[in-house]
């Protein structure tokens, strides 16, 4: 195995999968439309890829921690 192959495999292991709006809403215990509305306003970190919203669990966790301050 080449060294660059090993580096690439390590990077793929560190990649955080994206959640769709339903998964993120379930995690946040809110309705998916509420989550998407807040993301459109910039209140919750998310990104729109084409027609669908995607969220990182770590971004949602940071948002919640910030609210609790």
MMTF fields as JSON, N, C-alpha, C and O atoms, coordinates in Angstrom:
{
  "mmtfVersion": "1.0.0",
  "mmtfProducer": "UNKNOWN",
  "numBonds": 275,
  "numAtoms": 276,
  "numGroups": 69,
  "numChains": 1,
  "numModels": 1,
  "chainsPerModel": [1],
  "groupsPerChain": [69],
  "chainIdList": ["A"],
  "bondAtomList": [4, 2, 8, 6, 12, 10, 16, 14, 20, 18, 24, 22, 28, 26, 32, 30, 36, 34, 40, 38, 44, 42, 48, 46, 52, 50, 56, 54, 60, 58, 64, 62, 68, 66, 72, 70, 76, 74, 80, 78, 84, 82, 88, 86, 92, 90, 96, 94, 100, 98, 104, 102, 108, 106, 112, 110, 116, 114, 120, 118, 124, 122, 128, 126, 132, 130, 136, 134, 140, 138, 144, 142, 148, 146, 152, 150, 156, 154, 160, 158, 164, 162, 168, 166, 172, 170, 176, 174, 180, 178, 184, 182, 188, 186, 192, 190, 196, 194, 200, 198, 204, 202, 208, 206, 212, 210, 216, 214, 220, 218, 224, 222, 228, 226, 232, 230, 236, 234, 240, 238, 244, 242, 248, 246, 252, 250, 256, 254, 260, 258, 264, 262, 268, 266, 272, 270],
  "bondOrderList": [1, 1, 1, 1, 1, 1, 1, 1, 1, 1, 1, 1, 1, 1, 1, 1, 1, 1, 1, 1, 1, 1, 1, 1, 1, 1, 1, 1, 1, 1, 1, 1, 1, 1, 1, 1, 1, 1, 1, 1, 1, 1, 1, 1, 1, 1, 1, 1, 1, 1, 1, 1, 1, 1, 1, 1, 1, 1, 1, 1, 1, 1, 1, 1, 1, 1, 1, 1],
  "groupList": [{"groupName": "UNK", "atomNameList": ["N", "CA", "C", "O"], "elementList": ["N", "C", "C", "O"], "formalChargeList": [0, 0, 0, 0], "bondAtomList": [1, 0, 2, 1, 3, 2], "bondOrderList": [1, 1, 2], "singleLetterCode": "X", "chemCompType": "L-PEPTIDE LINKING"}],
  "groupTypeList": [0, 0, 0, 0, 0, 0, 0, 0, 0, 0, 0, 0, 0, 0, 0, 0, 0, 0, 0, 0, 0, 0, 0, 0, 0, 0, 0, 0, 0, 0, 0, 0, 0, 0, 0, 0, 0, 0, 0, 0, 0, 0, 0, 0, 0, 0, 0, 0, 0, 0, 0, 0, 0, 0, 0, 0, 0, 0, 0, 0, 0, 0, 0, 0, 0, 0, 0, 0, 0],
  "groupIdList": [1, 2, 3, 4, 5, 6, 7, 8, 9, 10, 11, 12, 13, 14, 15, 16, 17, 18, 19, 20, 21, 22, 23, 24, 25, 26, 27, 28, 29, 30, 31, 32, 33, 34, 35, 36, 37, 38, 39, 40, 41, 42, 43, 44, 45, 46, 47, 48, 49, 50, 51, 52, 53, 54, 55, 56, 57, 58, 59, 60, 61, 62, 63, 64, 65, 66, 67, 68, 69],
  "secStructList": [7, 7, 2, 2, 2, 2, 2, 2, 2, 2, 2, 2, 2, 2, 7, 7, 7, 7, 3, 3, 2, 2, 2, 2, 2, 2, 2, 2, 6, 1, 7, 2, 2, 2, 2, 2, 2, 2, 2, 2, 2, 6, 1, 1, 7, 7, 3, 3, 3, 6, 6, 3, 3, 3, 3, 7, 2, 2, 2, 2, 2, 2, 2, 2, 2, 2, 2, 6, 7],
  "xCoordList": [0.856, 0.0, 0.893, 1.854, 0.565, 1.335, 0.959, -0.132, 1.874, 1.639, 0.45, -0.33, 0.296, -0.83, -2.166, -3.173, -2.202, -3.42, -3.803, -4.978, -2.808, -3.059, -3.576, -4.478, -3.027, -3.49, -4.928, -5.733, -5.244, -6.611, -7.612, -8.704, -7.237, -8.112, -8.349, -9.464, -7.335, -7.486, -8.428, -9.25, -8.314, -9.198, -10.638, -11.539, -10.877, -12.235, -12.833, -14.035, -12.025, -12.509, -12.913, -13.81, -12.265, -12.533, -13.713, -14.216, -14.158, -15.249, -16.54, -16.934, -17.19, -18.445, -19.605, -19.799, -20.372, -21.502, -22.516, -22.692, -23.163, -24.188, -25.54, -25.851, -26.332, -27.684, -28.663, -28.454, -29.723, -30.768, -31.673, -31.494, -32.62, -33.443, -34.277, -34.511, -34.721, -35.505, -34.633, -35.043, -33.434, -32.527, -32.13, -32.112, -31.814, -31.421, -32.581, -32.387, -33.79, -34.968, -35.242, -35.598, -35.079, -35.246, -34.238, -34.578, -33.011, -31.958, -32.273, -32.04, -32.805, -33.121, -34.506, -34.844, -35.287, -36.655, -37.529, -38.253, -37.432, -38.267, -38.823, -38.368, -39.786, -40.351, -39.324, -38.634, -39.218, -38.252, -38.431, -37.446, -39.671, -39.894, -39.364, -38.861, -39.473, -38.923, -37.412, -36.83, -36.788, -35.346, -34.905, -33.967, -35.583, -35.215, -35.451, -34.649, -36.532, -36.809, -35.696, -35.218, -35.289, -34.207, -32.877, -32.066, -32.656, -31.428, -31.445, -30.422, -32.601, -32.709, -32.407, -31.788, -32.851, -32.605, -31.168, -30.749, -30.417, -29.044, -28.948, -27.879, -30.035, -30.037, -29.386, -28.732, -29.559, -29.005, -28.052, -28.389, -26.855, -25.907, -26.378, -26.671, -26.443, -26.84, -26.474, -26.106, -26.575, -26.26, -27.28, -27.736, -27.619, -28.569, -27.769, -27.045, -27.915, -27.251, -28.333, -29.056, -28.432, -29.528, -30.832, -30.992, -31.752, -33.046, -33.159, -34.185, -32.127, -32.22, -31.252, -30.157, -31.676, -30.846, -30.045, -30.536, -28.808, -27.925, -27.343, -27.091, -27.143, -26.667, -25.595, -25.606, -24.671, -23.669, -24.124, -24.549, -24.032, -24.413, -23.567, -24.073, -22.291, -21.42, -21.866, -21.756, -22.367, -22.873, -24.129, -24.315, -24.996, -26.216, -25.884, -26.503, -24.903, -24.477, -23.912, -24.211, -23.1, -22.539, -23.647, -23.586, -24.645, -25.789, -26.508, -26.832, -26.752, -27.435, -26.588, -27.103, -25.3, -24.403, -24.401, -24.377, -24.425, -24.451, -25.75, -25.744, -26.848, -28.128, -28.136, -28.804, -27.39, -27.397, -26.487, -26.457, -25.761, -24.857, -25.617, -25.018],
  "yCoordList": [-1.188, 0.0, 1.24, 1.328, 2.186, 3.421, 4.316, 4.201, 5.221, 6.135, 7.048, 7.316, 7.535, 8.431, 7.703, 8.325, 6.398, 5.615, 5.558, 5.669, 5.384, 5.353, 6.686, 6.719, 7.798, 9.134, 9.349, 9.913, 8.901, 9.073, 8.267, 8.748, 7.047, 6.221, 6.876, 6.824, 7.486, 8.184, 9.375, 9.624, 10.107, 11.248, 10.798, 11.454, 9.692, 9.193, 8.745, 8.902, 8.197, 7.783, 8.983, 8.875, 10.127, 11.328, 12.128, 13.022, 11.828, 12.563, 12.333, 11.192, 13.407, 13.307, 13.227, 14.151, 12.153, 12.033, 13.15, 13.634, 13.541, 14.572, 13.945, 12.852, 14.642, 14.207, 14.911, 16.071, 14.225, 14.915, 15.642, 15.512, 16.388, 17.209, 16.365, 16.783, 15.206, 14.343, 13.787, 13.777, 13.327, 12.798, 13.884, 13.656, 15.062, 16.17, 16.613, 16.923, 16.644, 17.037, 16.023, 16.403, 14.752, 13.713, 13.914, 13.795, 14.215, 14.443, 15.653, 15.632, 16.705, 17.944, 17.908, 18.779, 16.908, 16.755, 17.951, 18.506, 18.329, 19.387, 18.879, 17.861, 19.576, 19.228, 19.59, 20.602, 18.779, 19.077, 20.458, 21.1, 20.92, 22.249, 23.351, 24.37, 23.152, 24.112, 24.182, 25.267, 23.032, 22.964, 23.673, 24.47, 23.379, 24.002, 25.511, 26.271, 25.947, 27.384, 28.088, 29.145, 27.497, 28.097, 28.072, 28.989, 27.036, 26.977, 28.063, 28.697, 28.276, 29.339, 30.706, 31.552, 30.916, 32.191, 32.318, 33.399, 31.228, 31.246, 31.007, 31.187, 30.607, 30.362, 29.023, 28.894, 28.044, 26.707, 26.438, 26.715, 25.896, 25.624, 24.467, 23.375, 24.728, 23.714, 24.195, 25.354, 23.312, 23.692, 23.063, 21.939, 23.796, 23.287, 22.791, 23.552, 21.51, 20.894, 20.537, 19.555, 21.334, 21.152, 21.572, 22.724, 20.636, 20.945, 20.449, 20.66, 19.796, 19.21, 19.868, 20.291, 19.944, 20.471, 19.332, 18.211, 19.634, 18.69, 19.37, 20.575, 18.573, 19.092, 18.166, 16.961, 18.743, 17.957, 17.86, 18.85, 16.678, 16.492, 17.391, 17.925, 17.56, 18.409, 19.87, 20.582, 20.321, 21.686, 21.89, 22.941, 20.88, 20.961, 20.939, 21.646, 20.121, 20.065, 21.41, 21.875, 22.03, 23.342, 24.384, 25.24, 24.312, 25.229, 25.076, 26.069, 23.843, 23.597, 24.075, 24.712, 23.777, 24.216, 25.737, 26.285, 26.408, 27.878, 28.409, 29.43, 27.721, 28.132, 27.99, 28.749, 27.015, 26.723, 27.648, 27.561, 28.515, 29.429, 30.519, 31.376],
  "zCoordList": [0.0, 0.0, 0.0, 0.765, -0.862, -0.923, 0.232, 0.79, 0.596, 1.725, 1.464, 2.378, 0.224, -0.071, 0.024, 0.359, -0.262, -0.085, 1.387, 1.736, 2.243, 3.683, 4.177, 5.014, 3.681, 4.058, 3.621, 4.362, 2.426, 1.912, 2.742, 3.042, 3.108, 3.944, 5.294, 5.812, 5.869, 7.154, 7.012, 7.894, 5.913, 5.693, 5.55, 6.071, 4.855, 4.685, 6.015, 6.231, 6.896, 8.212, 9.054, 9.891, 8.847, 9.627, 9.079, 9.761, 7.874, 7.244, 8.008, 8.248, 8.385, 9.118, 8.128, 7.339, 8.154, 7.235, 7.46, 8.578, 6.398, 6.478, 6.784, 6.31, 7.572, 7.896, 6.968, 6.612, 6.573, 5.824, 6.824, 8.035, 6.329, 7.22, 8.185, 9.319, 7.761, 8.654, 9.782, 10.942, 9.435, 10.453, 11.446, 12.655, 10.926, 11.799, 12.677, 13.852, 12.112, 12.886, 13.997, 15.113, 13.697, 14.714, 15.846, 17.024, 15.478, 16.465, 17.345, 18.554, 16.723, 17.444, 18.102, 18.903, 17.761, 18.257, 17.883, 18.71, 16.6, 16.033, 14.705, 14.184, 14.173, 12.868, 11.785, 11.907, 10.736, 9.662, 9.037, 8.673, 8.909, 8.329, 9.252, 8.777, 10.554, 11.516, 11.364, 11.355, 11.245, 11.087, 9.805, 9.822, 8.699, 7.416, 7.441, 6.897, 8.062, 8.158, 8.932, 8.521, 10.05, 10.849, 10.089, 10.227, 9.298, 8.494, 7.412, 7.156, 6.779, 5.761, 6.358, 5.713, 7.597, 8.293, 8.789, 9.202, 8.751, 9.247, 10.741, 11.325, 11.368, 12.813, 13.147, 14.182, 12.293, 12.487, 11.329, 10.177, 11.619, 10.526, 9.65, 10.137, 8.373, 7.409, 6.017, 5.825, 5.064, 3.692, 2.76, 2.972, 1.749, 0.764, -0.435, -1.078, -0.719, -1.86, -2.869, -2.703, -3.898, -4.84, -4.175, -3.771, -4.066, -3.457, -2.024, -1.378, -1.52, -0.182, 0.801, 0.431, 2.042, 3.111, 3.727, 3.86, 4.1, 4.787, 6.022, 6.037, 7.036, 8.319, 8.873, 8.621, 9.631, 10.352, 11.803, 12.398, 12.357, 13.764, 14.667, 15.654, 14.338, 15.159, 15.111, 16.109, 13.965, 13.851, 14.673, 15.287, 14.683, 15.479, 16.97, 17.766, 17.336, 18.734, 19.184, 20.283, 18.341, 18.668, 18.81, 19.693, 17.954, 18.028, 19.37, 20.021, 19.776, 21.047, 22.214, 23.132, 22.19, 23.284, 23.4, 24.502, 22.261, 22.253, 22.867, 23.556, 22.618, 23.195, 24.717, 25.42, 25.208, 26.635, 27.442, 28.67, 26.783, 27.502, 28.184, 28.834]
}
